[in-house]
Amino acid sequence: MFNRLCIIGVGLIGGSMARAARRYGLSKQIVGYGREQDLNNLQTAKRLQVIDDYYLNIEKALEDTDCVVIATPVGSMPSILALLKPFWTGKAIYTDVGSTKGSVIVAARQVFGAVPDNLVPAHPIAGAEQSGVEAAVDDLFLNKRLIITPVENTRLDALQTIQHFWEGLGSSVSIMDVDHHDAILAATSHLPHVLAYSLVDMLGRKDEQSEIFKYAAGGFRDFTRIASSDPTMWLDICSANKDQIIPLIQQLKSELDKIEQMLANDDSRQLFETFTYARNARQRFLDQFEGNNVENNNI
């Protein structure tokens, strides 16, 4: 599909893309780009044969490249696009893997004045708590959802190429409006991460923390698993999508206030109805998607 694929940010996601692209023969050559402080990671990526070569010079990295993937934290998007701007070419296709898409569009408009027609924003709904290229695997995107959020002027050929690329990596691709994507991910991924971080932060600061974690059961581990995710990445995500997250936090506060009142008033009937509705709602979700092999791992 590609002669030369350049991945900016060869970490878990970028590295897994490289591994999968190699596994499925989607690019003849795969190179990585990073800064001086990324050198050890890039050397590891080459040693592990995740990439064929790496560069600390962006111009060299982009030579003869027909697809550029930006796989860095969403907060770095303005600086990465500014770095790419002097060497931007209509012959290549550019895409990203960020968990927020509105911030990508804003950054592109700030840097270029308008979103380039060969920039195709995308988001693989896949990930893991581990980070770095050593955590990269070639099946991370297999049977996972991938959302592409084109804008009005996105070139059809660029959109179709990125769609076919992700389908080649094993993903199930959906096309979605930018704002709709950010609203959905705020509810299904970003808010749960905020909750997990908040709960562990609260319990971890209690005097009896050793006892709390000592006796934590599987449910606690399952619920707080995502609190092991990269804090830097999630700081960027939450900051970029705060306009969608804050209203959800406020709504959740209201729901918790209701439950608090139910408990204070010994309103067991209403509490039971609340728990029952939540259980049934989750079961409807499982019944709807259980037959579909596509997994939603909202990282």
Contacts in CASP RR format, 6 or more apart in sequence:
PFRMAT RR
TARGET T0000
AUTHOR 0000-0000-0000
METHOD contacts of the structure
MODEL  1
MFNRLCIIGVGLIGGSMARAARRYGLSKQIVGYGREQDLNNLQTAKRLQV
IDDYYLNIEKALEDTDCVVIATPVGSMPSILALLKPFWTGKAIYTDVGST
KGSVIVAARQVFGAVPDNLVPAHPIAGAEQSGVEAAVDDLFLNKRLIITP
VENTRLDALQTIQHFWEGLGSSVSIMDVDHHDAILAATSHLPHVLAYSLV
DMLGRKDEQSEIFKYAAGGFRDFTRIASSDPTMWLDICSANKDQIIPLIQ
QLKSELDKIEQMLANDDSRQLFETFTYARNARQRFLDQFEGNNVENNNI
1 25 0 8 1.000
1 26 0 8 1.000
1 27 0 8 1.000
1 161 0 8 1.000
1 164 0 8 1.000
1 165 0 8 1.000
2 21 0 8 1.000
2 26 0 8 1.000
2 27 0 8 1.000
2 28 0 8 1.000
2 66 0 8 1.000
2 67 0 8 1.000
2 165 0 8 1.000
3 27 0 8 1.000
3 28 0 8 1.000
3 29 0 8 1.000
3 64 0 8 1.000
3 66 0 8 1.000
4 27 0 8 1.000
4 28 0 8 1.000
4 29 0 8 1.000
4 30 0 8 1.000
4 31 0 8 1.000
4 64 0 8 1.000
4 65 0 8 1.000
4 66 0 8 1.000
4 67 0 8 1.000
5 18 0 8 1.000
5 21 0 8 1.000
5 26 0 8 1.000
5 27 0 8 1.000
5 29 0 8 1.000
5 30 0 8 1.000
5 31 0 8 1.000
5 65 0 8 1.000
5 66 0 8 1.000
5 67 0 8 1.000
5 69 0 8 1.000
6 31 0 8 1.000
6 32 0 8 1.000
6 33 0 8 1.000
6 61 0 8 1.000
6 62 0 8 1.000
6 65 0 8 1.000
6 67 0 8 1.000
6 68 0 8 1.000
6 69 0 8 1.000
7 14 0 8 1.000
7 15 0 8 1.000
7 17 0 8 1.000
7 18 0 8 1.000
7 30 0 8 1.000
7 31 0 8 1.000
7 32 0 8 1.000
7 33 0 8 1.000
7 51 0 8 1.000
7 69 0 8 1.000
7 71 0 8 1.000
8 32 0 8 1.000
8 33 0 8 1.000
8 34 0 8 1.000
8 61 0 8 1.000
8 68 0 8 1.000
8 69 0 8 1.000
8 70 0 8 1.000
8 71 0 8 1.000
8 72 0 8 1.000
8 80 0 8 1.000
9 32 0 8 1.000
9 33 0 8 1.000
9 34 0 8 1.000
9 38 0 8 1.000
9 70 0 8 1.000
9 71 0 8 1.000
9 72 0 8 1.000
10 18 0 8 1.000
10 32 0 8 1.000
10 34 0 8 1.000
10 38 0 8 1.000
10 41 0 8 1.000
10 42 0 8 1.000
10 45 0 8 1.000
10 50 0 8 1.000
10 51 0 8 1.000
10 54 0 8 1.000
10 71 0 8 1.000
10 133 0 8 1.000
10 136 0 8 1.000
11 41 0 8 1.000
11 45 0 8 1.000
11 71 0 8 1.000
11 131 0 8 1.000
11 132 0 8 1.000
11 133 0 8 1.000
11 135 0 8 1.000
11 136 0 8 1.000
12 127 0 8 1.000
12 128 0 8 1.000
12 130 0 8 1.000
12 131 0 8 1.000
12 132 0 8 1.000
12 133 0 8 1.000
12 135 0 8 1.000
12 136 0 8 1.000
12 140 0 8 1.000
13 71 0 8 1.000
13 97 0 8 1.000
13 124 0 8 1.000
13 126 0 8 1.000
13 127 0 8 1.000
13 140 0 8 1.000
14 69 0 8 1.000
14 71 0 8 1.000
14 97 0 8 1.000
14 133 0 8 1.000
14 136 0 8 1.000
15 45 0 8 1.000
15 50 0 8 1.000
15 51 0 8 1.000
15 71 0 8 1.000
15 132 0 8 1.000
15 133 0 8 1.000
15 136 0 8 1.000
16 136 0 8 1.000
16 137 0 8 1.000
16 138 0 8 1.000
16 140 0 8 1.000
16 141 0 8 1.000
17 69 0 8 1.000
17 71 0 8 1.000
17 97 0 8 1.000
17 141 0 8 1.000
17 169 0 8 1.000
18 30 0 8 1.000
18 32 0 8 1.000
18 45 0 8 1.000
18 50 0 8 1.000
18 51 0 8 1.000
18 136 0 8 1.000
19 50 0 8 1.000
19 136 0 8 1.000
19 137 0 8 1.000
19 138 0 8 1.000
20 26 0 8 1.000
20 138 0 8 1.000
20 139 0 8 1.000
20 140 0 8 1.000
20 141 0 8 1.000
20 142 0 8 1.000
20 169 0 8 1.000
20 170 0 8 1.000
21 27 0 8 1.000
21 30 0 8 1.000
21 165 0 8 1.000
21 169 0 8 1.000
22 30 0 8 1.000
22 49 0 8 1.000
22 50 0 8 1.000
22 138 0 8 1.000
23 138 0 8 1.000
24 168 0 8 1.000
24 169 0 8 1.000
24 170 0 8 1.000
26 165 0 8 1.000
26 168 0 8 1.000
26 169 0 8 1.000
27 67 0 8 1.000
29 52 0 8 1.000
29 53 0 8 1.000
30 50 0 8 1.000
30 51 0 8 1.000
30 52 0 8 1.000
31 51 0 8 1.000
31 52 0 8 1.000
31 53 0 8 1.000
31 54 0 8 1.000
31 55 0 8 1.000
31 61 0 8 1.000
31 65 0 8 1.000
32 42 0 8 1.000
32 45 0 8 1.000
32 51 0 8 1.000
32 53 0 8 1.000
32 54 0 8 1.000
32 55 0 8 1.000
32 61 0 8 1.000
33 54 0 8 1.000
33 55 0 8 1.000
33 56 0 8 1.000
33 58 0 8 1.000
33 61 0 8 1.000
33 62 0 8 1.000
34 42 0 8 1.000
34 54 0 8 1.000
34 55 0 8 1.000
34 56 0 8 1.000
34 61 0 8 1.000
35 56 0 8 1.000
36 56 0 8 1.000
38 56 0 8 1.000
39 56 0 8 1.000
41 132 0 8 1.000
41 133 0 8 1.000
42 51 0 8 1.000
42 54 0 8 1.000
42 56 0 8 1.000
43 54 0 8 1.000
44 133 0 8 1.000
44 134 0 8 1.000
45 51 0 8 1.000
45 54 0 8 1.000
45 133 0 8 1.000
46 52 0 8 1.000
46 53 0 8 1.000
46 54 0 8 1.000
48 133 0 8 1.000
48 134 0 8 1.000
50 133 0 8 1.000
50 136 0 8 1.000
54 61 0 8 1.000
55 61 0 8 1.000
58 83 0 8 1.000
58 84 0 8 1.000
58 87 0 8 1.000
59 87 0 8 1.000
62 68 0 8 1.000
62 84 0 8 1.000
62 87 0 8 1.000
62 92 0 8 1.000
65 92 0 8 1.000
66 91 0 8 1.000
66 92 0 8 1.000
66 93 0 8 1.000
67 92 0 8 1.000
67 93 0 8 1.000
67 94 0 8 1.000
67 95 0 8 1.000
67 161 0 8 1.000
67 165 0 8 1.000
68 84 0 8 1.000
68 92 0 8 1.000
68 93 0 8 1.000
68 94 0 8 1.000
68 95 0 8 1.000
69 95 0 8 1.000
69 96 0 8 1.000
69 97 0 8 1.000
70 77 0 8 1.000
70 80 0 8 1.000
70 81 0 8 1.000
70 94 0 8 1.000
70 95 0 8 1.000
70 96 0 8 1.000
70 97 0 8 1.000
71 96 0 8 1.000
71 97 0 8 1.000
72 80 0 8 1.000
73 232 0 8 1.000
73 233 0 8 1.000
73 236 0 8 1.000
73 237 0 8 1.000
74 98 0 8 1.000
74 99 0 8 1.000
74 100 0 8 1.000
74 103 0 8 1.000
74 104 0 8 1.000
74 236 0 8 1.000
74 237 0 8 1.000
74 240 0 8 1.000
75 103 0 8 1.000
75 236 0 8 1.000
75 239 0 8 1.000
75 240 0 8 1.000
76 236 0 8 1.000
77 96 0 8 1.000
77 103 0 8 1.000
77 104 0 8 1.000
77 107 0 8 1.000
78 107 0 8 1.000
78 110 0 8 1.000
78 111 0 8 1.000
81 107 0 8 1.000
81 108 0 8 1.000
81 111 0 8 1.000
81 112 0 8 1.000
82 111 0 8 1.000
84 94 0 8 1.000
85 111 0 8 1.000
85 112 0 8 1.000
88 94 0 8 1.000
88 112 0 8 1.000
88 116 0 8 1.000
90 118 0 8 1.000
92 118 0 8 1.000
93 118 0 8 1.000
93 120 0 8 1.000
93 158 0 8 1.000
93 161 0 8 1.000
93 162 0 8 1.000
94 116 0 8 1.000
94 118 0 8 1.000
94 119 0 8 1.000
94 120 0 8 1.000
95 119 0 8 1.000
95 120 0 8 1.000
95 121 0 8 1.000
95 122 0 8 1.000
95 162 0 8 1.000
96 104 0 8 1.000
96 121 0 8 1.000
96 122 0 8 1.000
97 122 0 8 1.000
97 123 0 8 1.000
97 124 0 8 1.000
98 104 0 8 1.000
98 121 0 8 1.000
98 122 0 8 1.000
98 123 0 8 1.000
98 237 0 8 1.000
99 123 0 8 1.000
99 185 0 8 1.000
99 189 0 8 1.000
99 190 0 8 1.000
99 237 0 8 1.000
99 241 0 8 1.000
100 182 0 8 1.000
100 185 0 8 1.000
100 237 0 8 1.000
100 240 0 8 1.000
100 241 0 8 1.000
101 121 0 8 1.000
101 123 0 8 1.000
101 149 0 8 1.000
101 178 0 8 1.000
101 181 0 8 1.000
101 182 0 8 1.000
102 121 0 8 1.000
102 149 0 8 1.000
102 178 0 8 1.000
102 179 0 8 1.000
102 182 0 8 1.000
102 240 0 8 1.000
103 240 0 8 1.000
103 241 0 8 1.000
104 121 0 8 1.000
105 115 0 8 1.000
105 121 0 8 1.000
105 151 0 8 1.000
105 178 0 8 1.000
108 114 0 8 1.000
108 115 0 8 1.000
108 116 0 8 1.000
108 119 0 8 1.000
109 115 0 8 1.000
114 153 0 8 1.000
115 151 0 8 1.000
115 153 0 8 1.000
115 154 0 8 1.000
117 153 0 8 1.000
117 154 0 8 1.000
117 155 0 8 1.000
117 158 0 8 1.000
118 155 0 8 1.000
118 158 0 8 1.000
119 154 0 8 1.000
119 158 0 8 1.000
120 148 0 8 1.000
120 150 0 8 1.000
120 154 0 8 1.000
120 158 0 8 1.000
120 159 0 8 1.000
120 161 0 8 1.000
120 162 0 8 1.000
121 148 0 8 1.000
121 149 0 8 1.000
121 150 0 8 1.000
121 151 0 8 1.000
121 178 0 8 1.000
122 146 0 8 1.000
122 147 0 8 1.000
122 148 0 8 1.000
122 149 0 8 1.000
122 162 0 8 1.000
122 166 0 8 1.000
123 146 0 8 1.000
123 147 0 8 1.000
123 148 0 8 1.000
123 149 0 8 1.000
123 181 0 8 1.000
123 185 0 8 1.000
124 140 0 8 1.000
124 141 0 8 1.000
124 144 0 8 1.000
124 145 0 8 1.000
124 146 0 8 1.000
124 166 0 8 1.000
124 171 0 8 1.000
125 144 0 8 1.000
125 145 0 8 1.000
125 146 0 8 1.000
125 147 0 8 1.000
125 189 0 8 1.000
125 296 0 8 1.000
125 297 0 8 1.000
125 298 0 8 1.000
125 299 0 8 1.000
126 140 0 8 1.000
126 141 0 8 1.000
126 144 0 8 1.000
126 145 0 8 1.000
126 171 0 8 1.000
126 295 0 8 1.000
126 297 0 8 1.000
126 299 0 8 1.000
127 140 0 8 1.000
127 297 0 8 1.000
127 299 0 8 1.000
128 135 0 8 1.000
128 140 0 8 1.000
128 299 0 8 1.000
129 225 0 8 1.000
129 226 0 8 1.000
129 228 0 8 1.000
129 229 0 8 1.000
129 299 0 8 1.000
131 230 0 8 1.000
131 233 0 8 1.000
141 166 0 8 1.000
141 169 0 8 1.000
141 170 0 8 1.000
141 171 0 8 1.000
142 169 0 8 1.000
142 170 0 8 1.000
142 171 0 8 1.000
143 170 0 8 1.000
143 171 0 8 1.000
143 172 0 8 1.000
143 293 0 8 1.000
143 294 0 8 1.000
143 295 0 8 1.000
144 170 0 8 1.000
144 171 0 8 1.000
144 172 0 8 1.000
144 294 0 8 1.000
144 295 0 8 1.000
144 296 0 8 1.000
144 297 0 8 1.000
145 171 0 8 1.000
145 172 0 8 1.000
145 173 0 8 1.000
145 174 0 8 1.000
145 294 0 8 1.000
145 295 0 8 1.000
145 296 0 8 1.000
146 166 0 8 1.000
146 171 0 8 1.000
146 172 0 8 1.000
146 173 0 8 1.000
146 174 0 8 1.000
147 173 0 8 1.000
147 174 0 8 1.000
147 175 0 8 1.000
147 176 0 8 1.000
147 181 0 8 1.000
148 159 0 8 1.000
148 162 0 8 1.000
148 163 0 8 1.000
148 166 0 8 1.000
148 173 0 8 1.000
148 174 0 8 1.000
148 175 0 8 1.000
148 176 0 8 1.000
149 175 0 8 1.000
149 176 0 8 1.000
149 177 0 8 1.000
149 178 0 8 1.000
149 181 0 8 1.000
150 159 0 8 1.000
150 175 0 8 1.000
151 178 0 8 1.000
159 175 0 8 1.000
163 173 0 8 1.000
163 175 0 8 1.000
166 173 0 8 1.000
167 173 0 8 1.000
172 294 0 8 1.000
176 184 0 8 1.000
182 241 0 8 1.000
182 244 0 8 1.000
183 244 0 8 1.000
185 241 0 8 1.000
185 244 0 8 1.000
185 298 0 8 1.000
186 241 0 8 1.000
186 244 0 8 1.000
186 245 0 8 1.000
186 248 0 8 1.000
187 248 0 8 1.000
188 296 0 8 1.000
188 298 0 8 1.000
189 298 0 8 1.000
189 299 0 8 1.000
190 237 0 8 1.000
190 238 0 8 1.000
190 241 0 8 1.000
190 244 0 8 1.000
190 245 0 8 1.000
191 245 0 8 1.000
191 248 0 8 1.000
191 249 0 8 1.000
191 252 0 8 1.000
192 226 0 8 1.000
192 298 0 8 1.000
193 226 0 8 1.000
193 227 0 8 1.000
193 229 0 8 1.000
193 234 0 8 1.000
193 237 0 8 1.000
193 238 0 8 1.000
194 238 0 8 1.000
194 245 0 8 1.000
194 249 0 8 1.000
195 252 0 8 1.000
196 223 0 8 1.000
196 224 0 8 1.000
196 225 0 8 1.000
196 226 0 8 1.000
196 227 0 8 1.000
197 227 0 8 1.000
197 234 0 8 1.000
199 223 0 8 1.000
199 224 0 8 1.000
199 227 0 8 1.000
200 224 0 8 1.000
200 227 0 8 1.000
203 209 0 8 1.000
203 212 0 8 1.000
203 213 0 8 1.000
204 212 0 8 1.000
204 213 0 8 1.000
206 212 0 8 1.000
226 299 0 8 1.000
229 299 0 8 1.000
238 245 0 8 1.000
258 274 0 8 1.000
259 271 0 8 1.000
259 274 0 8 1.000
261 267 0 8 1.000
262 270 0 8 1.000
262 271 0 8 1.000
262 274 0 8 1.000
263 271 0 8 1.000
289 296 0 8 1.000
END
